[in-house]
């Protein structure tokens, strides 16, 4: 599974968002913290985390008895390299649209 398949799932995107917080980047998050108020069972969370670990997007390490999960930002570099030119094209198109709409308002 590649990074695009991994982030195609909304639950995994939610996990990535949680792991991208300042606190998570510094201290990591446990499964208990990740499942708190998420509506996701511990078993489902484990399955999704294992998928993210296999793709290289997440790392897990034990700190004492607790396993902490960390986002590996560099795992997204291939996806960003592919998406960046597309994002720039859309930025340009949206700027053109904004300019066009501003000119229509003045007319």
PyMOL commands that set and color helices and strands:
alter all, ss='L'
color gray80, all
select helices_A, chain A and resi 3-7+10-19+22-27+31-35+42-55+73-106
alter helices_A, ss='H'
color red, helices_A
select strands_A, chain A and resi 58-63+66-71
alter strands_A, ss='S'
color yellow, strands_A
deselect
rebuild
show_as cartoon
